[in-house]
Each structure stands twice: as structure tokens, then as C-alpha cells.
Amino acid sequence: MEKLPAVTITYCSQCNWLLRAAWIAQELLSSFSTDLASVTLVPGTGGIYEIKVDDELIWERKRDGGFPEAAALKQRVRDICFPERSLGHIDKKKIPEAGQAE
């Protein structure tokens, strides 16, 4: 059986970003459900907010210019883990990349 992807969300506990991290975890689990091995929340410090799929960094707050929109993050996870899958209504609108205006 193929190994399922695991998502890790590392958030700054000093900055009180737990709720933001938990919301993103909920969004990913609602979209990908049992197709993910896990979504793990890891407390950190120093303003960290990063999201990895297995060992691949797919979002980093400083590098990517803030926090991800749920739709954009779901597209990144899909593109890496399930490129053949449609995300339905999310795919119908163009999601701007980090740092781009709509």
C-alpha cells in the first residue's frame, strides 16, 4: 500500500497562532480526509508559521508573505499529493500566488 502524505503545521505559540493553525488543519482534513496520514500541529517560537507535506516546505510565513488562504493551500497540497484530483469550486477561480494582488 502506498504511504499517505503527512502534513505538519508549525506555529508560533508566543504569537498565539494556534487557532489559525488549527483552522488550517481542519480545512485540510475536511478536503482530504482519510487521504492524509495525519495533520500535526507543532508549537514553536520566534514567529514561525510553516507548513510541510512530509519533508517538503510548502508554506513559510516570511518567505511567502503572510498566512495562506485556505483555498491556495489546498491547491498546493493537491498539486503535490493528488495532482489528478479536482478541488471543485476552488479550481474554478484563479487563486493569486503569495505576494500577488487579485
Phi, psi and omega in degrees: 000141181290141179289131179279146179290146177244133179255135176237127177247113178258124186231156179277116179285333177294329182271000181061044180263015179300313183298321177298315180295319180293322178296316178296320178300316179298317179299315180295317180293326179289329180275321188250347172043236185281003175281349175257142177291320182192161167232115187247133175261129182236115178290142178218191180221175173077024177080018181287139170205100180221151182233129180237146166251115191053244181255006183267121178286117181251345175209133175220122189308311183289315181295317188263005172079046176117210183257148183283146165287146182302316183298316180296321180292318177300321178295320179296316179297314179300313183301325180279315190263324188221061189300338181277349187277142173268143175259017176066232185299334179296324181284344183283338178248147180284123177265121180293145175288166179304135176085356179258141176277154177283000000 
